[in-house]
């Protein structure tokens, strides 16, 4: 099942964390991914060539912005 990101819920916007209390060092999904498939640019995206659809990022996202569909 592919991973889906709801960018409206995601805390990463315009290249920085905008809603956490982490002072811009939000680690959540990025550091949870065992295959480094999460890429943060202006928005978070998934490298589908690396993603193994394990769901670790889904669990790590405290904003419920990532889901398996």
mmCIF file as gemmi writes it, N, C-alpha and C atoms, coordinates in Angstrom:
data_model
loop_
_atom_site.group_PDB
_atom_site.id
_atom_site.type_symbol
_atom_site.label_atom_id
_atom_site.label_alt_id
_atom_site.label_comp_id
_atom_site.label_asym_id
_atom_site.label_entity_id
_atom_site.label_seq_id
_atom_site.pdbx_PDB_ins_code
_atom_site.Cartn_x
_atom_site.Cartn_y
_atom_site.Cartn_z
_atom_site.occupancy
_atom_site.B_iso_or_equiv
_atom_site.pdbx_formal_charge
_atom_site.auth_seq_id
_atom_site.auth_asym_id
_atom_site.pdbx_PDB_model_num
ATOM 1 N N . UNK Axp A 1 ? 0.844 -1.182 0 1 0 ? 1 A 1
ATOM 2 C CA . UNK Axp A 1 ? 0 0 0 1 0 ? 1 A 1
ATOM 3 C C . UNK Axp A 1 ? 0.891 1.248 0 1 0 ? 1 A 1
ATOM 4 N N . UNK Axp A 2 ? 0.617 2.172 -0.888 1 0 ? 2 A 1
ATOM 5 C CA . UNK Axp A 2 ? 1.452 3.387 -0.938 1 0 ? 2 A 1
ATOM 6 C C . UNK Axp A 2 ? 1.275 4.292 0.278 1 0 ? 2 A 1
ATOM 7 N N . UNK Axp A 3 ? 2.312 5.056 0.547 1 0 ? 3 A 1
ATOM 8 C CA . UNK Axp A 3 ? 2.293 6.048 1.617 1 0 ? 3 A 1
ATOM 9 C C . UNK Axp A 3 ? 1.724 7.348 1.045 1 0 ? 3 A 1
ATOM 10 N N . UNK Axp A 4 ? 0.884 8.003 1.825 1 0 ? 4 A 1
ATOM 11 C CA . UNK Axp A 4 ? 0.277 9.266 1.407 1 0 ? 4 A 1
ATOM 12 C C . UNK Axp A 4 ? 0.587 10.326 2.461 1 0 ? 4 A 1
ATOM 13 N N . UNK Axp A 5 ? 0.914 11.522 2.015 1 0 ? 5 A 1
ATOM 14 C CA . UNK Axp A 5 ? 1.176 12.635 2.931 1 0 ? 5 A 1
ATOM 15 C C . UNK Axp A 5 ? 0.093 13.686 2.75 1 0 ? 5 A 1
ATOM 16 N N . UNK Axp A 6 ? -0.556 14.038 3.841 1 0 ? 6 A 1
ATOM 17 C CA . UNK Axp A 6 ? -1.533 15.125 3.84 1 0 ? 6 A 1
ATOM 18 C C . UNK Axp A 6 ? -0.767 16.386 4.232 1 0 ? 6 A 1
ATOM 19 N N . UNK Axp A 7 ? -0.387 17.182 3.256 1 0 ? 7 A 1
ATOM 20 C CA . UNK Axp A 7 ? 0.443 18.352 3.52 1 0 ? 7 A 1
ATOM 21 C C . UNK Axp A 7 ? -0.264 19.425 4.338 1 0 ? 7 A 1
ATOM 22 N N . UNK Axp A 8 ? -1.573 19.376 4.417 1 0 ? 8 A 1
ATOM 23 C CA . UNK Axp A 8 ? -2.293 20.334 5.269 1 0 ? 8 A 1
ATOM 24 C C . UNK Axp A 8 ? -2.038 20.029 6.745 1 0 ? 8 A 1
ATOM 25 N N . UNK Axp A 9 ? -1.87 18.76 7.086 1 0 ? 9 A 1
ATOM 26 C CA . UNK Axp A 9 ? -1.625 18.35 8.474 1 0 ? 9 A 1
ATOM 27 C C . UNK Axp A 9 ? -0.141 18.35 8.827 1 0 ? 9 A 1
ATOM 28 N N . UNK Axp A 10 ? 0.692 18.22 7.829 1 0 ? 10 A 1
ATOM 29 C CA . UNK Axp A 10 ? 2.133 18.08 8.044 1 0 ? 10 A 1
ATOM 30 C C . UNK Axp A 10 ? 2.724 19.353 8.648 1 0 ? 10 A 1
ATOM 31 N N . UNK Axp A 11 ? 3.651 19.195 9.583 1 0 ? 11 A 1
ATOM 32 C CA . UNK Axp A 11 ? 4.287 20.349 10.228 1 0 ? 11 A 1
ATOM 33 C C . UNK Axp A 11 ? 5.412 20.935 9.392 1 0 ? 11 A 1
ATOM 34 N N . UNK Axp A 12 ? 5.853 20.232 8.346 1 0 ? 12 A 1
ATOM 35 C CA . UNK Axp A 12 ? 6.971 20.7 7.522 1 0 ? 12 A 1
ATOM 36 C C . UNK Axp A 12 ? 6.44 21.471 6.316 1 0 ? 12 A 1
ATOM 37 N N . UNK Axp A 13 ? 6.657 22.773 6.316 1 0 ? 13 A 1
ATOM 38 C CA . UNK Axp A 13 ? 6.198 23.636 5.223 1 0 ? 13 A 1
ATOM 39 C C . UNK Axp A 13 ? 7.277 24.677 4.928 1 0 ? 13 A 1
ATOM 40 N N . UNK Axp A 14 ? 7.428 25.007 3.661 1 0 ? 14 A 1
ATOM 41 C CA . UNK Axp A 14 ? 8.401 26.03 3.258 1 0 ? 14 A 1
ATOM 42 C C . UNK Axp A 14 ? 9.807 25.752 3.784 1 0 ? 14 A 1
ATOM 43 N N . UNK Axp A 15 ? 10.159 24.462 3.836 1 0 ? 15 A 1
ATOM 44 C CA . UNK Axp A 15 ? 11.509 24.085 4.221 1 0 ? 15 A 1
ATOM 45 C C . UNK Axp A 15 ? 11.819 24.123 5.697 1 0 ? 15 A 1
ATOM 46 N N . UNK Axp A 16 ? 10.787 24.184 6.546 1 0 ? 16 A 1
ATOM 47 C CA . UNK Axp A 16 ? 11.034 24.188 7.992 1 0 ? 16 A 1
ATOM 48 C C . UNK Axp A 16 ? 9.818 23.674 8.747 1 0 ? 16 A 1
ATOM 49 N N . UNK Axp A 17 ? 10.054 23.309 9.984 1 0 ? 17 A 1
ATOM 50 C CA . UNK Axp A 17 ? 8.964 22.87 10.853 1 0 ? 17 A 1
ATOM 51 C C . UNK Axp A 17 ? 8.195 24.109 11.296 1 0 ? 17 A 1
ATOM 52 N N . UNK Axp A 18 ? 6.88 24.083 11.112 1 0 ? 18 A 1
ATOM 53 C CA . UNK Axp A 18 ? 6.09 25.276 11.4 1 0 ? 18 A 1
ATOM 54 C C . UNK Axp A 18 ? 5.125 25.144 12.573 1 0 ? 18 A 1
ATOM 55 N N . UNK Axp A 19 ? 4.951 23.945 13.098 1 0 ? 19 A 1
ATOM 56 C CA . UNK Axp A 19 ? 3.934 23.836 14.139 1 0 ? 19 A 1
ATOM 57 C C . UNK Axp A 19 ? 4.337 23.023 15.366 1 0 ? 19 A 1
ATOM 58 N N . UNK Axp A 20 ? 5.49 22.426 15.357 1 0 ? 20 A 1
ATOM 59 C CA . UNK Axp A 20 ? 5.929 21.654 16.531 1 0 ? 20 A 1
ATOM 60 C C . UNK Axp A 20 ? 6.581 22.582 17.552 1 0 ? 20 A 1
ATOM 61 N N . UNK Axp A 21 ? 6.809 22.056 18.703 1 0 ? 21 A 1
ATOM 62 C CA . UNK Axp A 21 ? 7.545 22.788 19.724 1 0 ? 21 A 1
ATOM 63 C C . UNK Axp A 21 ? 9.017 22.391 19.705 1 0 ? 21 A 1
ATOM 64 N N . UNK Axp A 22 ? 9.501 21.998 18.552 1 0 ? 22 A 1
ATOM 65 C CA . UNK Axp A 22 ? 10.858 21.472 18.429 1 0 ? 22 A 1
ATOM 66 C C . UNK Axp A 22 ? 11.865 22.537 18.02 1 0 ? 22 A 1
ATOM 67 N N . UNK Axp A 23 ? 11.416 23.745 17.798 1 0 ? 23 A 1
ATOM 68 C CA . UNK Axp A 23 ? 12.275 24.856 17.378 1 0 ? 23 A 1
ATOM 69 C C . UNK Axp A 23 ? 12.99 24.556 16.055 1 0 ? 23 A 1
ATOM 70 N N . UNK Axp A 24 ? 12.27 23.907 15.137 1 0 ? 24 A 1
ATOM 71 C CA . UNK Axp A 24 ? 12.816 23.668 13.805 1 0 ? 24 A 1
ATOM 72 C C . UNK Axp A 24 ? 13.654 22.418 13.649 1 0 ? 24 A 1
ATOM 73 N N . UNK Axp A 25 ? 13.723 21.597 14.668 1 0 ? 25 A 1
ATOM 74 C CA . UNK Axp A 25 ? 14.537 20.386 14.574 1 0 ? 25 A 1
ATOM 75 C C . UNK Axp A 25 ? 13.687 19.123 14.549 1 0 ? 25 A 1
ATOM 76 N N . UNK Axp A 26 ? 12.461 19.234 14.095 1 0 ? 26 A 1
ATOM 77 C CA . UNK Axp A 26 ? 11.53 18.111 14.033 1 0 ? 26 A 1
ATOM 78 C C . UNK Axp A 26 ? 12.207 16.903 13.387 1 0 ? 26 A 1
ATOM 79 N N . UNK Axp A 27 ? 12.177 15.77 14.061 1 0 ? 27 A 1
ATOM 80 C CA . UNK Axp A 27 ? 12.828 14.578 13.553 1 0 ? 27 A 1
ATOM 81 C C . UNK Axp A 27 ? 11.829 13.533 13.104 1 0 ? 27 A 1
ATOM 82 N N . UNK Axp A 28 ? 10.732 13.396 13.765 1 0 ? 28 A 1
ATOM 83 C CA . UNK Axp A 28 ? 9.65 12.476 13.441 1 0 ? 28 A 1
ATOM 84 C C . UNK Axp A 28 ? 9.889 11.492 12.319 1 0 ? 28 A 1
ATOM 85 N N . UNK Axp A 29 ? 9.184 11.68 11.218 1 0 ? 29 A 1
ATOM 86 C CA . UNK Axp A 29 ? 9.177 10.731 10.11 1 0 ? 29 A 1
ATOM 87 C C . UNK Axp A 29 ? 10.543 10.57 9.461 1 0 ? 29 A 1
ATOM 88 N N . UNK Axp A 30 ? 11.281 11.658 9.339 1 0 ? 30 A 1
ATOM 89 C CA . UNK Axp A 30 ? 12.577 11.627 8.655 1 0 ? 30 A 1
ATOM 90 C C . UNK Axp A 30 ? 13.526 10.628 9.308 1 0 ? 30 A 1
ATOM 91 N N . UNK Axp A 31 ? 13.628 10.679 10.612 1 0 ? 31 A 1
ATOM 92 C CA . UNK Axp A 31 ? 14.557 9.816 11.327 1 0 ? 31 A 1
ATOM 93 C C . UNK Axp A 31 ? 13.989 8.436 11.609 1 0 ? 31 A 1
ATOM 94 N N . UNK Axp A 32 ? 12.682 8.296 11.524 1 0 ? 32 A 1
ATOM 95 C CA . UNK Axp A 32 ? 12.065 6.991 11.755 1 0 ? 32 A 1
ATOM 96 C C . UNK Axp A 32 ? 12.218 6.059 10.563 1 0 ? 32 A 1
ATOM 97 N N . UNK Axp A 33 ? 12.32 6.596 9.376 1 0 ? 33 A 1
ATOM 98 C CA . UNK Axp A 33 ? 12.37 5.79 8.154 1 0 ? 33 A 1
ATOM 99 C C . UNK Axp A 33 ? 13.655 4.965 8.097 1 0 ? 33 A 1
ATOM 100 N N . UNK Axp A 34 ? 13.538 3.638 8.082 1 0 ? 34 A 1
ATOM 101 C CA . UNK Axp A 34 ? 14.733 2.793 8.086 1 0 ? 34 A 1
ATOM 102 C C . UNK Axp A 34 ? 15.501 2.787 6.764 1 0 ? 34 A 1
ATOM 103 N N . UNK Axp A 35 ? 14.88 3.239 5.681 1 0 ? 35 A 1
ATOM 104 C CA . UNK Axp A 35 ? 15.551 3.216 4.372 1 0 ? 35 A 1
ATOM 105 C C . UNK Axp A 35 ? 15.804 4.617 3.823 1 0 ? 35 A 1
ATOM 106 N N . UNK Axp A 36 ? 15.617 5.642 4.665 1 0 ? 36 A 1
ATOM 107 C CA . UNK Axp A 36 ? 15.869 7.04 4.289 1 0 ? 36 A 1
ATOM 108 C C . UNK Axp A 36 ? 15.09 7.472 3.047 1 0 ? 36 A 1
ATOM 109 N N . UNK Axp A 37 ? 13.804 7.101 3.017 1 0 ? 37 A 1
ATOM 110 C CA . UNK Axp A 37 ? 12.947 7.447 1.879 1 0 ? 37 A 1
ATOM 111 C C . UNK Axp A 37 ? 12.206 8.766 2.057 1 0 ? 37 A 1
ATOM 112 N N . UNK Axp A 38 ? 12.3 9.378 3.236 1 0 ? 38 A 1
ATOM 113 C CA . UNK Axp A 38 ? 11.634 10.649 3.5 1 0 ? 38 A 1
ATOM 114 C C . UNK Axp A 38 ? 12.584 11.78 3.092 1 0 ? 38 A 1
ATOM 115 N N . UNK Axp A 39 ? 12.091 12.691 2.289 1 0 ? 39 A 1
ATOM 116 C CA . UNK Axp A 39 ? 12.894 13.809 1.819 1 0 ? 39 A 1
ATOM 117 C C . UNK Axp A 39 ? 12.176 15.096 2.205 1 0 ? 39 A 1
ATOM 118 N N . UNK Axp A 40 ? 12.913 15.979 2.848 1 0 ? 40 A 1
ATOM 119 C CA . UNK Axp A 40 ? 12.359 17.278 3.209 1 0 ? 40 A 1
ATOM 120 C C . UNK Axp A 40 ? 12.947 18.336 2.301 1 0 ? 40 A 1
ATOM 121 N N . UNK Axp A 41 ? 12.071 18.957 1.561 1 0 ? 41 A 1
ATOM 122 C CA . UNK Axp A 41 ? 12.448 20.088 0.723 1 0 ? 41 A 1
ATOM 123 C C . UNK Axp A 41 ? 11.531 21.216 1.157 1 0 ? 41 A 1
ATOM 124 N N . UNK Axp A 42 ? 10.836 21.861 0.254 1 0 ? 42 A 1
ATOM 125 C CA . UNK Axp A 42 ? 9.816 22.822 0.685 1 0 ? 42 A 1
ATOM 126 C C . UNK Axp A 42 ? 8.716 22.086 1.434 1 0 ? 42 A 1
ATOM 127 N N . UNK Axp A 43 ? 8.376 20.899 0.961 1 0 ? 43 A 1
ATOM 128 C CA . UNK Axp A 43 ? 7.421 20.006 1.619 1 0 ? 43 A 1
ATOM 129 C C . UNK Axp A 43 ? 8.086 18.651 1.803 1 0 ? 43 A 1
ATOM 130 N N . UNK Axp A 44 ? 7.488 17.812 2.621 1 0 ? 44 A 1
ATOM 131 C CA . UNK Axp A 44 ? 7.971 16.441 2.796 1 0 ? 44 A 1
ATOM 132 C C . UNK Axp A 44 ? 7.49 15.616 1.61 1 0 ? 44 A 1
ATOM 133 N N . UNK Axp A 45 ? 8.353 14.771 1.104 1 0 ? 45 A 1
ATOM 134 C CA . UNK Axp A 45 ? 7.93 13.845 0.061 1 0 ? 45 A 1
ATOM 135 C C . UNK Axp A 45 ? 8.569 12.482 0.31 1 0 ? 45 A 1
ATOM 136 N N . UNK Axp A 46 ? 8.025 11.482 -0.34 1 0 ? 46 A 1
ATOM 137 C CA . UNK Axp A 46 ? 8.507 10.108 -0.207 1 0 ? 46 A 1
ATOM 138 C C . UNK Axp A 46 ? 9.217 9.716 -1.501 1 0 ? 46 A 1
ATOM 139 N N . UNK Axp A 47 ? 10.424 9.181 -1.37 1 0 ? 47 A 1
ATOM 140 C CA . UNK Axp A 47 ? 11.131 8.631 -2.52 1 0 ? 47 A 1
ATOM 141 C C . UNK Axp A 47 ? 10.587 7.221 -2.732 1 0 ? 47 A 1
ATOM 142 N N . UNK Axp A 48 ? 9.718 7.08 -3.696 1 0 ? 48 A 1
ATOM 143 C CA . UNK Axp A 48 ? 9.036 5.802 -3.926 1 0 ? 48 A 1
ATOM 144 C C . UNK Axp A 48 ? 9.969 4.697 -4.401 1 0 ? 48 A 1
ATOM 145 N N . UNK Axp A 49 ? 11.158 5.064 -4.873 1 0 ? 49 A 1
ATOM 146 C CA . UNK Axp A 49 ? 12.125 4.04 -5.277 1 0 ? 49 A 1
ATOM 147 C C . UNK Axp A 49 ? 12.808 3.411 -4.065 1 0 ? 49 A 1
ATOM 148 N N . UNK Axp A 50 ? 12.781 4.109 -2.924 1 0 ? 50 A 1
ATOM 149 C CA . UNK Axp A 50 ? 13.385 3.594 -1.697 1 0 ? 50 A 1
ATOM 150 C C . UNK Axp A 50 ? 12.364 3.045 -0.711 1 0 ? 50 A 1
ATOM 151 N N . UNK Axp A 51 ? 11.155 3.613 -0.709 1 0 ? 51 A 1
ATOM 152 C CA . UNK Axp A 51 ? 10.128 3.28 0.281 1 0 ? 51 A 1
ATOM 153 C C . UNK Axp A 51 ? 9.763 1.797 0.235 1 0 ? 51 A 1
ATOM 154 N N . UNK Axp A 52 ? 9.768 1.172 1.416 1 0 ? 52 A 1
ATOM 155 C CA . UNK Axp A 52 ? 9.378 -0.243 1.518 1 0 ? 52 A 1
ATOM 156 C C . UNK Axp A 52 ? 7.985 -0.393 2.132 1 0 ? 52 A 1
ATOM 157 N N . UNK Axp A 53 ? 7.303 0.736 2.313 1 0 ? 53 A 1
ATOM 158 C CA . UNK Axp A 53 ? 5.925 0.765 2.82 1 0 ? 53 A 1
ATOM 159 C C . UNK Axp A 53 ? 5.768 0.018 4.138 1 0 ? 53 A 1
ATOM 160 N N . UNK Axp A 54 ? 6.735 0.24 5.038 1 0 ? 54 A 1
ATOM 161 C CA . UNK Axp A 54 ? 6.718 -0.441 6.335 1 0 ? 54 A 1
ATOM 162 C C . UNK Axp A 54 ? 5.782 0.233 7.339 1 0 ? 54 A 1
ATOM 163 N N . UNK Axp A 55 ? 5.475 1.523 7.126 1 0 ? 55 A 1
ATOM 164 C CA . UNK Axp A 55 ? 4.568 2.248 8.014 1 0 ? 55 A 1
ATOM 165 C C . UNK Axp A 55 ? 5.238 2.896 9.213 1 0 ? 55 A 1
ATOM 166 N N . UNK Axp A 56 ? 6.553 2.801 9.321 1 0 ? 56 A 1
ATOM 167 C CA . UNK Axp A 56 ? 7.249 3.409 10.451 1 0 ? 56 A 1
ATOM 168 C C . UNK Axp A 56 ? 7.027 4.919 10.498 1 0 ? 56 A 1
ATOM 169 N N . UNK Axp A 57 ? 7.017 5.565 9.343 1 0 ? 57 A 1
ATOM 170 C CA . UNK Axp A 57 ? 6.794 7.008 9.293 1 0 ? 57 A 1
ATOM 171 C C . UNK Axp A 57 ? 5.375 7.367 9.733 1 0 ? 57 A 1
ATOM 172 N N . UNK Axp A 58 ? 4.432 6.492 9.451 1 0 ? 58 A 1
ATOM 173 C CA . UNK Axp A 58 ? 3.04 6.713 9.855 1 0 ? 58 A 1
ATOM 174 C C . UNK Axp A 58 ? 2.954 6.79 11.37 1 0 ? 58 A 1
ATOM 175 N N . UNK Axp A 59 ? 3.605 5.858 12.033 1 0 ? 59 A 1
ATOM 176 C CA . UNK Axp A 59 ? 3.61 5.814 13.495 1 0 ? 59 A 1
ATOM 177 C C . UNK Axp A 59 ? 4.361 7.011 14.074 1 0 ? 59 A 1
ATOM 178 N N . UNK Axp A 60 ? 5.464 7.402 13.434 1 0 ? 60 A 1
ATOM 179 C CA . UNK Axp A 60 ? 6.296 8.488 13.951 1 0 ? 60 A 1
ATOM 180 C C . UNK Axp A 60 ? 5.677 9.87 13.801 1 0 ? 60 A 1
ATOM 181 N N . UNK Axp A 61 ? 4.764 10.052 12.863 1 0 ? 61 A 1
ATOM 182 C CA . UNK Axp A 61 ? 4.187 11.373 12.61 1 0 ? 61 A 1
ATOM 183 C C . UNK Axp A 61 ? 3.134 11.706 13.656 1 0 ? 61 A 1
ATOM 184 N N . UNK Axp A 62 ? 3.474 12.603 14.551 1 0 ? 62 A 1
ATOM 185 C CA . UNK Axp A 62 ? 2.549 12.956 15.632 1 0 ? 62 A 1
ATOM 186 C C . UNK Axp A 62 ? 1.391 13.805 15.151 1 0 ? 62 A 1
ATOM 187 N N . UNK Axp A 63 ? 1.451 14.294 13.924 1 0 ? 63 A 1
ATOM 188 C CA . UNK Axp A 63 ? 0.37 15.12 13.364 1 0 ? 63 A 1
ATOM 189 C C . UNK Axp A 63 ? -0.609 14.305 12.522 1 0 ? 63 A 1
ATOM 190 N N . UNK Axp A 64 ? -0.363 13.018 12.4 1 0 ? 64 A 1
ATOM 191 C CA . UNK Axp A 64 ? -1.234 12.12 11.611 1 0 ? 64 A 1
ATOM 192 C C . UNK Axp A 64 ? -1.315 12.573 10.163 1 0 ? 64 A 1
ATOM 193 N N . UNK Axp A 65 ? -0.197 13.099 9.64 1 0 ? 65 A 1
ATOM 194 C CA . UNK Axp A 65 ? -0.168 13.596 8.267 1 0 ? 65 A 1
ATOM 195 C C . UNK Axp A 65 ? 0.223 12.516 7.258 1 0 ? 65 A 1
ATOM 196 N N . UNK Axp A 66 ? 0.739 11.396 7.744 1 0 ? 66 A 1
ATOM 197 C CA . UNK Axp A 66 ? 1.187 10.324 6.842 1 0 ? 66 A 1
ATOM 198 C C . UNK Axp A 66 ? 0.308 9.103 7.071 1 0 ? 66 A 1
ATOM 199 N N . UNK Axp A 67 ? -0.103 8.501 5.975 1 0 ? 67 A 1
ATOM 200 C CA . UNK Axp A 67 ? -0.951 7.308 6.086 1 0 ? 67 A 1
ATOM 201 C C . UNK Axp A 67 ? -0.624 6.311 4.981 1 0 ? 67 A 1
ATOM 202 N N . UNK Axp A 68 ? -0.974 5.068 5.226 1 0 ? 68 A 1
ATOM 203 C CA . UNK Axp A 68 ? -0.891 4.027 4.217 1 0 ? 68 A 1
ATOM 204 C C . UNK Axp A 68 ? -2.266 3.964 3.562 1 0 ? 68 A 1
ATOM 205 N N . UNK Axp A 69 ? -2.307 4.029 2.234 1 0 ? 69 A 1
ATOM 206 C CA . UNK Axp A 69 ? -3.601 3.96 1.554 1 0 ? 69 A 1
ATOM 207 C C . UNK Axp A 69 ? -3.686 2.748 0.664 1 0 ? 69 A 1
